[in-house]
Structure formats: structure tokens, C-alpha cells
Amino acid sequence: MRIPVSALEADVIALEKALFETAVGDICAYKTLSDAIGRDVKDARYLVLKAIKRLNNEHGCLFSVVFRVGYKRLESSEFHAVGKLTRAKI
């Protein structure tokens, strides 16, 4: 079953909010993100990436993946740690 575009946009906004509310240096767990959209975020990774891209474009927020935990909001001193491939996409 396809999910309507309006519902997907609402999910992206909910993910943006959850990620943006994460304090700098803290980790936003997959469970927190899943709770925000009411389904397993691992099945909707593309929505998380869209939310992260928006936050980067609008607020300059950067996140890195913490394997099997979630996404860490990076401090400005950690920006250099973002990989070359990631920098090319920003």
C-alpha cells in the first residue's frame, strides 16, 4: 500500500522536529525517531535523510550515524569529521 505524499511530508516534519530538538553533542535514537512517525524509521531511512538535509540547509545542523543507535548532532568542532562523500552531498 502506498503512503500519501501529505503523510510522508508530515513524517519528515516530525523527524525534523525530533532531530532539531536533540542537543548538540547528543544522540537522537532510532526509537525516538520511530516514535515520532509511528513506525520503524529503519524502513523509512529516506525520510530521515530528507529531514537531515533540510536541517542542514536551513539551520546548518550536521548529523552523523551512530551504528545501531541513531544520529548524533555534531558540534562545530566535529564538522571536519564528516566524510568526503557526505561533504559532497551537503
C-alpha positions in Angstrom: 0.0 0.0 0.0 1.3 3.4 -0.9 1.5 6.2 1.7 0.1 9.5 0.6 2.6 12.3 -0.1 1.0 14.5 2.5 1.6 11.8 5.2 5.2 11.4 4.1 5.7 15.2 4.4 4.2 15.1 7.9 6.6 12.4 8.8 9.6 14.4 7.5 8.4 17.4 9.6 8.1 15.2 12.7 11.6 13.8 12.1 13.0 17.3 11.6 11.4 18.4 14.9 12.8 15.4 16.8 16.3 15.9 15.3 16.3 19.6 15.8 15.4 19.2 19.5 18.4 17.0 20.0 21.0 19.0 21.9 24.4 19.5 20.2 26.6 16.5 21.0 23.7 14.3 21.9 22.3 11.3 20.0 18.8 11.0 18.7 18.0 7.3 19.0 16.2 5.3 16.3 13.5 4.6 18.9 12.8 8.4 19.3 12.6 8.8 15.6 10.3 5.8 15.2 8.1 7.1 17.9 7.9 10.5 16.1 6.5 8.9 13.0 4.6 6.0 14.5 6.5 3.3 12.6 10.0 1.8 12.3 12.3 4.5 11.0 14.7 1.9 9.6 12.1 1.2 6.9 11.9 4.9 6.1 15.5 5.9 6.1 15.0 8.2 3.1 12.7 10.4 5.2 15.4 10.8 7.9 17.9 11.8 5.2 15.5 14.3 3.8 14.9 15.8 7.3 18.7 15.9 7.9 19.3 17.7 4.6 16.6 20.3 5.4 18.0 20.9 8.8 21.5 21.4 7.3 20.2 23.8 4.6 18.0 25.8 7.0 20.0 25.7 10.2 23.4 24.4 9.5 22.9 21.3 11.6 25.1 18.3 10.8 24.5 14.7 12.0 26.5 11.5 11.8 25.3 8.0 12.1 26.0 6.1 15.3 25.8 2.5 14.2 22.7 0.7 15.6 21.9 3.6 17.9 20.8 6.7 15.9 22.1 10.0 14.7 24.5 12.2 16.7 24.1 16.0 16.3 27.6 17.2 15.7 29.3 20.1 17.4 31.1 22.7 15.2 34.4 21.3 16.3 33.4 17.9 14.8 32.4 19.1 11.4 35.8 18.2 10.0 35.0 14.5 10.8 32.2 14.4 8.3 33.4 12.2 5.5 34.3 13.4 2.0 31.3 11.7 0.4 28.9 13.4 2.9 30.5 16.8 2.4 30.0 16.4 -1.4 26.2 15.9 -0.8 25.9 18.9 1.5 
